[in-house]
Amino acid sequence: MKFQDRSQIEALAKFKSQGDLVTSFYMDTDKGRMNRKEIHLVLKNLLNEAKDRACGLSISKEKTESVLRDLDLIAEYGSQALGTSNAAGLAVFSASQRKFWQPLELPHGPRSRVIFDANFYVRPLASILDKYSHICALLIDRREAVWYDVSMGEIKFLDKLLSDVPSRVRDGGFEGTSAKRIERRIDAHLQEHYKKAAQKTFELSKKHPFDWLFIASEENHGPDFESHLHSYLCDKVKARLHSRVSDSPAKVLQEVLEVESRLKKAEEEEVVQKLITELERGGLATSGLRDTIHRLNQFEVQTLVVTHNFSRPGRICPTHKFLYLDELKCPIDDKKTDIVQDLIDEAIETVLKRGGTVRQVEPPSKLDRYGGIGAFLKYKA
């Protein structure tokens, strides 16, 4: 199954292990950087290291056997998948004790690792999702329009429109009112073509919902076409492309991904700046790991903003699932807290479980000056 949207992350984040350990497997399988033999060797070494680590865990024999079964299943699946899949990355989530199994093909090569924990490690998925938006690319000229769906680095043809629009009158071809009349007739055909294309775009947006609309229009007719777009779609227009209707899907995809990357970077910078502005005016925001975790425990966090790959060990209350940096006992029930490998990942999962959003930003950024993490708040306690 391909990794496609946030619902897959939320399903993994909500999985209940009932006290068992679960296994999260990530592997970079980008054949542009490694050949098949090298990838299979990475798989073998990664799983052998994970087996040694599993046998050294201070857990019950039953839990050890469970994660070892996970690794055996992943080894079998990985050997088969690597021979048939062209995906840049592979993730597998296994809880054999609970008969749970979920492999995902990834559009972006993650850091190769195996994580044993009480919850599935979903942070790399959230990071990949932040890199992509669901885009509709529309290429239009005087007679033709082509729509493509671009998502997770892949392009798919959606639809095509052909209209019978006469050619422009050549200079000197006609004289006086006759030429003007012909030009008006041609313009009427052209506007009808644009209206049909705009209506088709609206229909496609209902069948194939998208976040952004990129438009390529020849002869500088973009404003004429966009004047016919539904107001709902006008807000989704994020870029104008240079691609032409006759260009290959591969060429269109290349330009779309380049533009998307620039927009994503600008979007990250805007989110961080909004957070800083809110912090400086004493508004609904917080920063720094300790205070952000405290606000998360108070159910105040609406959107978590964190630097990509920022990681810190911490502790968790086994009863209330509240997170702490270093408290050995939960302040609420005085019970001993458990160690977690990555406090940031636990925070991300908590926000997602509660219906909040997470934005991961690439370093370096202005967020570094505020501890690498912050949050927009629902309210102040």
C-alpha positions in Angstrom: 0.0 0.0 0.0 1.2 3.5 -0.8 1.5 6.2 1.9 -1.0 8.8 0.8 -2.5 10.9 3.5 -2.8 11.9 7.2 -5.5 9.4 7.9 -2.9 6.6 7.7 -0.8 8.4 10.3 -3.7 8.9 12.6 -4.7 5.2 12.4 -1.2 4.2 13.4 -1.0 6.8 16.2 -4.3 5.5 17.7 -3.3 1.9 17.7 -3.5 0.4 21.2 -0.6 -2.0 22.0 -2.2 -3.0 25.3 1.3 -3.0 27.0 3.1 -5.0 24.3 6.0 -3.7 22.3 5.4 -2.9 18.6 7.9 -2.6 15.8 8.3 0.3 13.4 10.6 -0.3 10.4 11.9 2.4 8.1 14.3 1.9 5.2 15.7 4.0 2.4 15.2 2.0 -0.8 16.0 4.7 -3.3 17.5 2.9 -6.3 18.8 6.2 -7.6 21.4 6.1 -4.8 21.9 2.3 -4.3 21.6 -0.7 -6.5 19.5 -3.7 -5.6 22.4 -5.7 -4.1 23.3 -2.8 -1.8 19.7 -2.3 -0.7 19.3 -6.0 0.2 22.6 -5.8 2.2 21.3 -2.8 4.1 18.1 -4.7 4.9 20.0 -7.7 6.2 22.3 -5.7 8.4 19.5 -3.5 9.7 17.4 -6.5 10.8 20.4 -8.4 12.2 21.3 -5.4 14.4 17.6 -5.1 15.4 17.5 -8.7 16.5 20.6 -8.3 18.6 19.0 -5.3 20.2 15.7 -7.0 20.8 17.4 -9.9 22.6 19.2 -7.5 24.9 16.0 -5.6 26.0 15.0 -6.0 29.6 11.5 -7.3 28.8 9.7 -10.6 29.2 10.4 -13.6 27.1 6.9 -13.3 25.5 7.5 -9.7 24.4 11.0 -10.6 23.1 9.4 -13.4 21.0 6.8 -11.0 19.7 9.3 -8.4 18.4 11.5 -11.2 16.9 8.4 -12.5 15.0 7.9 -8.9 13.8 11.4 -8.9 12.4 11.0 -12.2 10.7 7.9 -11.0 9.0 9.6 -7.8 8.0 12.6 -9.8 6.6 10.3 -12.0 4.5 8.2 -9.1 3.2 11.2 -6.8 2.6 13.0 -9.4 0.5 9.9 -9.8 -1.7 9.0 -6.1 -1.9 12.5 -4.9 -2.7 12.4 -7.0 -5.8 9.2 -5.6 -7.2 8.8 -2.1 -5.8 10.4 1.1 -7.1 9.4 3.2 -4.1 12.1 5.5 -2.7 11.3 4.3 0.9 9.6 1.5 2.8 7.9 1.5 6.2 6.4 -1.5 8.0 4.4 -1.4 11.2 4.0 -4.8 13.0 2.5 -5.9 16.2 2.4 -9.7 15.8 1.1 -10.2 19.3 -2.0 -8.2 18.3 -2.0 -9.5 14.7 -1.4 -6.0 13.3 0.5 -5.6 10.0 0.8 -2.4 7.9 3.4 -2.0 5.1 3.7 1.4 3.3 5.6 2.4 0.2 7.1 5.9 0.7 7.7 8.6 -1.9 10.8 9.8 0.0 13.7 7.8 1.4 13.6 8.0 5.2 16.5 7.3 7.6 16.8 3.5 7.9 16.0 2.3 11.4 14.0 -0.1 13.5 12.2 1.2 16.6 10.7 -1.0 19.4 8.2 0.9 21.5 4.8 0.9 23.1 3.5 3.0 20.2 4.3 3.0 16.5 6.9 5.6 15.5 5.1 7.8 13.0 7.2 11.0 13.0 9.0 10.2 9.7 5.6 9.8 8.1 4.4 13.2 9.3 7.7 14.7 8.1 7.2 13.2 4.6 3.6 14.4 4.5 4.8 17.9 5.2 6.9 17.8 2.1 4.0 17.3 -0.2 0.6 18.8 -1.0 -2.1 17.4 -3.2 -1.9 19.4 -6.4 -4.0 19.8 -9.6 -1.8 21.0 -12.5 -3.9 22.6 -15.3 -2.3 23.3 -18.7 -4.4 25.3 -21.0 -4.1 27.0 -24.4 -6.5 28.4 -27.0 -8.0 25.0 -28.0 -6.9 22.5 -25.4 -6.8 21.9 -21.6 -5.1 19.0 -19.7 -5.4 18.2 -16.0 -3.0 16.2 -14.0 -3.1 15.1 -10.4 0.2 15.4 -8.6 0.6 13.8 -5.2 3.5 12.4 -3.2 5.9 13.0 -6.1 3.8 11.1 -8.6 1.7 12.4 -11.6 -1.5 11.0 -12.9 -3.5 12.1 -15.9 -7.0 13.3 -15.0 -8.8 14.7 -18.0 -8.5 16.6 -21.3 -10.7 19.1 -23.1 -10.6 20.1 -26.8 -12.6 23.1 -28.1 -13.2 24.3 -31.6 -11.7 27.8 -31.4 -10.9 29.5 -34.8 -7.4 30.9 -35.4 -6.7 34.6 -34.9 -7.2 36.8 -38.0 -3.8 37.6 -39.5 -2.9 41.3 -39.8 -4.1 42.5 -43.2 -6.3 39.5 -43.8 -9.5 41.5 -43.5 -10.5 45.1 -43.5 -12.7 47.3 -41.3 -15.8 46.1 -39.5 -15.5 42.6 -41.1 -12.2 41.9 -39.3 -13.6 43.3 -36.0 -16.7 41.1 -36.3 -14.6 38.0 -36.9 -12.3 38.9 -33.9 -15.4 39.2 -31.6 -16.6 35.8 -32.8 -13.2 34.3 -32.1 -13.1 35.9 -28.7 -16.6 34.5 -27.9 -15.4 31.0 -28.8 -12.2 31.5 -26.7 -14.2 32.6 -23.6 -16.6 29.7 -24.0 -13.5 27.4 -24.0 -12.3 29.0 -20.8 -15.7 28.7 -19.2 -15.8 25.0 -20.0 -12.3 24.5 -18.7 -13.2 26.4 -15.5 -16.3 24.2 -15.0 -14.4 21.1 -15.6 -11.8 22.1 -13.0 -14.5 22.6 -10.5 -16.0 19.2 -11.2 -12.6 17.6 -10.9 -12.0 19.3 -7.6 -15.1 17.5 -6.2 -14.1 14.1 -7.6 -10.4 14.4 -6.8 -10.0 17.0 -4.0 -6.7 18.9 -4.0 -4.9 21.5 -1.8 -3.3 23.6 -4.5 -4.0 24.5 -8.1 -1.1 25.2 -10.5 -2.0 26.8 -13.9 0.0 27.0 -17.1 -1.6 29.3 -19.7 -0.1 30.2 -23.1 -0.2 33.7 -24.7 -0.6 35.4 -21.3 -4.3 34.4 -21.2 -4.1 33.3 -17.5 -6.2 36.2 -16.1 -8.9 35.7 -18.8 -9.2 32.0 -17.8 -9.0 32.6 -14.1 -11.8 35.1 -14.2 -14.1 32.2 -14.9 -12.9 30.1 -12.0 -15.2 29.3 -9.1 -14.3 31.5 -6.1 -13.6 28.3 -4.1 -10.9 27.5 -6.6 -9.4 31.0 -6.8 -8.1 30.6 -3.3 -6.3 27.4 -4.3 -4.3 28.9 -7.1 -0.8 28.9 -5.8 1.5 29.1 -8.9 1.7 29.8 -12.6 3.7 27.2 -14.5 5.7 27.5 -17.7 4.8 24.0 -19.0 2.8 23.7 -22.2 -0.1 21.4 -23.1 2.2 19.4 -25.4 4.8 18.7 -22.7 5.2 15.2 -21.4 3.9 14.3 -17.9 7.5 13.7 -16.8 8.4 17.3 -17.8 5.3 18.7 -16.1 6.0 16.7 -12.9 9.5 18.1 -12.7 8.4 21.7 -12.8 5.5 21.1 -10.4 7.9 19.5 -7.8 10.4 22.3 -8.1 7.6 24.9 -7.6 6.1 22.9 -4.8 9.5 22.7 -3.0 9.9 26.5 -3.1 6.3 27.0 -1.9 6.8 24.5 1.0 9.9 26.3 2.2 8.2 29.7 2.1 5.2 28.1 3.9 7.5 26.8 6.7 9.1 30.2 7.0 5.7 31.9 7.3 4.5 29.4 10.0 7.6 30.0 12.0 7.3 33.8 11.7 3.6 33.7 12.7 4.7 31.7 15.8 7.4 34.2 16.7 5.0 37.1 16.2 2.5 35.5 18.5 5.2 34.8 21.1 6.5 38.3 21.0 3.1 39.8 21.6 2.3 37.4 24.4 -0.5 35.7 22.5 -1.6 32.1 22.1 1.8 30.5 21.6 4.6 28.9 23.5 8.2 27.8 22.7 10.9 25.7 24.2 10.7 22.0 25.0 9.8 22.2 28.7 6.9 24.7 28.3 5.6 23.2 25.1 5.4 19.7 26.8 3.7 21.4 29.8 1.1 23.0 27.6 0.6 19.8 25.8 -0.2 18.0 29.1 -2.7 20.8 29.8 -4.5 20.0 26.4 -3.7 23.6 25.2 -1.8 22.7 22.0 -3.6 23.2 18.7 -0.6 23.1 16.3 2.9 21.8 17.2 5.8 23.3 15.3 9.1 21.4 15.5 12.4 21.3 13.8 12.8 18.2 11.6 14.9 15.4 13.3 14.9 17.3 16.6 14.9 14.5 19.2 15.2 14.2 23.0 14.7 11.3 25.4 12.1 11.8 28.1 9.6 10.1 30.3 5.9 9.3 30.2 3.2 8.6 32.9 2.0 5.0 32.3 -1.5 5.9 33.5 -2.3 9.4 32.2 0.2 9.4 29.3 1.4 12.8 30.3 4.9 13.6 29.0 7.9 14.9 31.1 11.5 15.8 30.5 12.9 14.4 33.7 10.3 13.7 36.3 10.9 10.3 37.8 7.4 10.2 39.3 4.1 11.6 37.8 3.1 14.7 39.8 -0.6 13.6 39.5 -0.6 10.1 40.9 3.0 9.8 42.2 3.6 6.7 40.0 7.0 6.0 38.5 7.3 7.3 34.9 8.6 5.2 32.0 11.5 6.2 29.8 10.7 7.0 26.2 13.3 7.1 23.4 12.0 10.2 21.7 9.9 12.7 23.6 9.3 14.7 20.4 7.8 11.7 18.7 5.5 11.1 21.7 4.4 14.7 21.5 3.7 14.5 17.8 1.6 11.3 18.3 -0.3 13.0 21.2 -1.2 16.0 19.1 -2.4 13.9 16.2 -4.5 11.7 18.5 -6.2 14.8 19.8 -7.0 16.0 16.4 -4.4 18.7 16.3 -1.8 19.4 13.5 1.9 19.2 13.3 4.3 21.2 11.2 7.9 20.1 10.9 10.4 22.7 9.5 13.7 22.1 7.9 16.7 23.5 9.7 18.2 26.0 9.9 15.3 28.3 10.7 14.3 31.1 13.1 12.7 28.4 15.3 16.3 27.3 16.3 16.5 30.5 18.5 13.4 29.4 20.4 14.6 25.9 21.3 13.6 24.2 18.1 10.0 23.6 19.1 6.9 25.6 19.9 3.1 25.5 19.5 0.1 27.5 18.7 -2.4 27.2 21.6 -6.2 26.8 21.8 -6.4 29.0 24.9 -4.4 30.0 27.8 -4.8 28.2 31.1 
